[in-house]
């Protein structure tokens, strides 16, 4: 298995704050429209389906299936070059949204389309951000 790489620190905004705070607690937080029931990811101020501003947050199951993937074998950008090869994938979450992520915890050659996966979090050192740093983690997925 390839080694983990050090993810860049996420840039949280007021729209994405609940998502990143959830990741810091090792919870995958999504949004649901209180008017039409649509579930969405990327976090935003309005529903992408009906444009309602009545969106709320909830903790997702963290389960999904690989929609598609690629095995990255060349990347000269630090820190990614030290983790080659790694899997970049789109995962269809059980709740509906599709999330771009990495597949970890297995040999890249073992990943397949339709494979069941579960969220796994990599903690990110945010101590250099001071009190505002809090707990950060990056969601990625591993075979279920």
C-alpha positions as CSV (number, residue, x, y, z in Angstrom):
1,X,0.0,0.0,0.0
2,X,1.3,3.5,-0.8
3,X,2.0,5.8,2.2
4,X,-0.4,8.6,3.2
5,X,0.3,12.0,1.9
6,X,0.0,15.2,3.9
7,X,-3.0,17.0,2.6
8,X,-3.0,20.8,2.3
9,X,-5.0,22.5,5.0
10,X,-8.6,23.0,4.0
11,X,-9.8,26.6,3.5
12,X,-13.1,26.8,5.4
13,X,-15.6,29.5,4.6
14,X,-18.8,30.4,6.3
15,X,-20.6,28.1,3.8
16,X,-18.3,25.1,4.4
17,X,-17.6,25.5,8.1
18,X,-20.1,22.9,9.3
19,X,-18.7,20.4,6.8
20,X,-15.1,20.9,8.0
21,X,-16.1,21.0,11.6
22,X,-17.8,17.6,11.1
23,X,-14.7,16.2,9.4
24,X,-12.7,17.3,12.5
25,X,-15.1,15.2,14.6
26,X,-14.7,12.3,12.0
27,X,-18.3,12.8,10.8
28,X,-19.3,13.3,7.2
29,X,-21.7,16.2,7.3
30,X,-24.0,16.9,4.3
31,X,-26.8,19.3,3.6
32,X,-30.5,18.6,3.1
33,X,-33.1,21.1,1.8
34,X,-35.9,21.4,4.2
35,X,-38.3,22.4,1.4
36,X,-37.6,19.8,-1.4
37,X,-35.6,17.2,0.5
38,X,-32.7,17.3,-1.9
39,X,-29.3,16.2,-0.4
40,X,-26.3,18.1,-1.6
41,X,-22.6,18.3,-1.4
42,X,-20.6,20.9,-1.9
43,X,-21.9,22.9,1.0
44,X,-23.6,26.2,0.0
45,X,-26.1,28.8,1.2
46,X,-29.0,27.6,-1.0
47,X,-30.4,24.4,-2.3
48,X,-29.0,23.6,-5.8
49,X,-32.3,22.0,-6.8
50,X,-35.0,24.5,-5.8
51,X,-32.9,27.6,-4.7
52,X,-34.4,27.6,-1.2
53,X,-32.3,29.0,1.6
54,X,-33.8,26.4,4.0
55,X,-30.9,24.0,4.1
56,X,-29.9,22.1,7.2
57,X,-26.9,19.9,8.1
58,X,-27.0,16.2,9.0
59,X,-24.4,13.5,9.7
60,X,-24.3,11.1,6.7
61,X,-23.8,7.3,6.9
62,X,-20.3,7.5,5.5
63,X,-21.0,4.7,3.1
64,X,-20.9,4.7,-0.7
65,X,-19.7,3.0,-3.9
66,X,-16.9,3.9,-6.2
67,X,-18.4,5.6,-9.3
68,X,-15.1,5.9,-11.2
69,X,-11.5,6.2,-10.3
70,X,-8.0,6.6,-11.7
71,X,-4.7,5.4,-10.3
72,X,-2.3,8.4,-10.2
73,X,1.2,7.1,-11.0
74,X,2.9,10.4,-11.8
75,X,2.7,13.7,-9.8
76,X,5.8,15.8,-9.2
77,X,4.0,18.1,-6.7
78,X,5.0,17.7,-3.1
79,X,3.6,16.0,-1.0
80,X,1.7,14.0,-3.6
81,X,4.8,12.6,-5.3
82,X,5.8,10.8,-2.1
83,X,2.5,8.9,-2.0
84,X,2.6,7.5,-5.5
85,X,0.7,5.5,-6.7
86,X,-2.6,6.8,-5.2
87,X,-6.3,6.5,-6.1
88,X,-8.4,9.5,-7.0
89,X,-12.0,8.6,-7.2
90,X,-15.6,9.8,-7.3
91,X,-17.8,8.0,-4.7
92,X,-21.5,7.9,-4.9
93,X,-22.7,8.4,-1.3
94,X,-25.6,6.4,0.1
95,X,-27.5,9.6,0.6
96,X,-27.1,10.6,-3.1
97,X,-24.3,13.2,-3.6
98,X,-21.1,12.3,-5.5
99,X,-17.8,13.2,-3.7
100,X,-14.3,13.4,-5.1
101,X,-11.9,11.7,-2.8
102,X,-9.0,9.2,-2.4
103,X,-9.4,5.5,-1.8
104,X,-7.0,4.3,0.8
105,X,-6.4,1.1,2.9
106,X,-5.8,-1.2,-0.1
107,X,-3.5,-1.8,-3.0
108,X,-4.6,0.6,-5.8
109,X,-5.0,-2.4,-8.2
110,X,-7.7,-3.8,-5.9
111,X,-10.1,-0.8,-6.4
112,X,-13.0,-1.4,-8.7
113,X,-16.1,0.5,-10.0
114,X,-19.1,-0.3,-7.8
115,X,-16.9,-1.3,-4.9
116,X,-18.5,-0.6,-1.5
117,X,-16.5,1.9,0.5
118,X,-16.7,3.6,3.9
119,X,-15.4,7.0,5.0
120,X,-12.0,7.2,6.7
121,X,-10.5,10.4,8.0
122,X,-6.9,11.6,8.0
123,X,-6.2,14.2,10.7
124,X,-4.4,17.3,9.5
125,X,-2.1,19.2,11.8
126,X,-3.6,22.6,12.3
127,X,-1.5,23.6,15.4
128,X,0.1,26.4,13.3
129,X,-3.3,28.1,12.9
130,X,-3.5,28.9,16.6
131,X,-6.8,29.0,18.4
132,X,-8.7,29.4,15.1
133,X,-7.1,26.1,13.9
134,X,-9.4,23.6,15.7
135,X,-9.4,20.0,14.6
136,X,-9.2,19.4,10.9
137,X,-9.4,16.1,9.0
138,X,-9.7,15.2,5.4
139,X,-12.3,12.6,4.4
140,X,-11.2,9.8,2.2
141,X,-12.6,6.3,1.7
142,X,-11.5,2.7,2.2
143,X,-13.0,-0.6,1.2
144,X,-16.0,-1.5,3.4
